[in-house]
Amino acid sequence: MAEVPFDQLDGHIWMNGEFVPWKDAKVHVLTHGLHYASAVFEGERAYGGEIFKLTEHTERLHESADILGFKIPYSVGEIDAACMELLHKQGFADAYVRPIAWRGSEMMGVSAQKNRINLAIAIWQWPSYFDPEQRMKGIRLDLAAYRRPDPRTAPSKSKAAGLYMICTLSKHAAEAKGYADALMLDWRGRVAEATGANVFFVKDGVIHTPTPDCFLDGITRRTVIELAGKRGYEVVERTIMPEEMEGFEQCFLTGTAAEVTPVSEVGPYSFEVGDITRTLMDDYTATVYPARAAAAE
Ligand SMILES: Cc1ncc(COP(=O)(O)O)c(C=O)c1O
């Protein structure tokens, strides 16, 4: 069966304060955000009718816009309320939530001082970011040719649409070789992150993860570091060089879409899906589904 394109799904999209029928939520071709990537977005997940860490995501959306030099004309509280209202209107308990803010069409040069700032929120059902069968065995990652840029080159702390150009290029190159995703190094040649998720490694019972100084310090990343702490696992945030992957035993990705996903290979390096990875996968599920975890106790 052919997949339904994303502009043809059912329901409504919240757009600039109104619920618009899904298929009518359109922008003009002369939109600054489309031509010059003046757009920022979020990726959130609802579990059992609640959006996990909703306010943290909305605050990051505001910060991302601030970094790109524009102000979203809705407060964090208004955006949170709109997300929840839309989730109920769409009738989903478990879903993916995508707010996006962009500069409109009033000016079409590089300068966009007078452009309206638009905000839309879409919610759809997106069960697993990676193939579920592959995910349980550990996904395979290519080593990307593109590197995460120097913060002096790009606004790396913003979840800005433009920063995903090299992610799509890297992911496509990986998929062409049969990999699920790609691991990117940073501009200095250090291990950074995957194209839409942070990375962790395990060696001798200790968890290692790169210091997020030129890529997103993910909300899932911080959640997993907290969960690891509760289990008594030591987590070391530090510079990780690619050659070190030779000695790591386990590897996993974290992200709102990816959740906690085991990795079995990065280029020439192999990993097992070990106990620490499995424990953190389970702990993450229990955290995002507190009601389900309580019922199981
Ligand atoms: C490039 C990139 N890194 C990391 C992450 C993980 O961030 P979070 O856990 O906040 O979803 C994401 C996903 O949003 C991402 O797109």
PDBQT file of the ligand as one rigid body, heavy atoms in Angstrom, charges set to zero:
ROOT
HETATM    1  C1  LIG A 301      20.345  16.721  15.860  1.00  0.00    +0.000 C 
HETATM    2  C2  LIG A 301      19.663  16.254  17.098  1.00  0.00    +0.000 A 
HETATM    3  N1  LIG A 301      20.408  15.925  18.180  1.00  0.00    +0.000 NA
HETATM    4  C3  LIG A 301      19.844  15.492  19.317  1.00  0.00    +0.000 A 
HETATM    5  C4  LIG A 301      18.474  15.340  19.432  1.00  0.00    +0.000 A 
HETATM    6  C5  LIG A 301      17.872  14.848  20.700  1.00  0.00    +0.000 C 
HETATM    7  O1  LIG A 301      17.152  15.858  21.333  1.00  0.00    +0.000 OA
HETATM    8  P1  LIG A 301      15.900  15.560  22.257  1.00  0.00    +0.000 P 
HETATM    9  O2  LIG A 301      16.305  14.455  23.177  1.00  0.00    +0.000 OA
HETATM   10  O3  LIG A 301      15.671  16.837  22.961  1.00  0.00    +0.000 OA
HETATM   11  O4  LIG A 301      14.782  15.162  21.376  1.00  0.00    +0.000 OA
HETATM   12  C6  LIG A 301      17.658  15.660  18.327  1.00  0.00    +0.000 A 
HETATM   13  C7  LIG A 301      16.204  15.526  18.397  1.00  0.00    +0.000 C 
HETATM   14  O5  LIG A 301      15.529  16.492  18.670  1.00  0.00    +0.000 OA
HETATM   15  C8  LIG A 301      18.263  16.138  17.148  1.00  0.00    +0.000 A 
HETATM   16  O6  LIG A 301      17.523  16.445  16.088  1.00  0.00    +0.000 OA
ENDROOT
TORSDOF 0
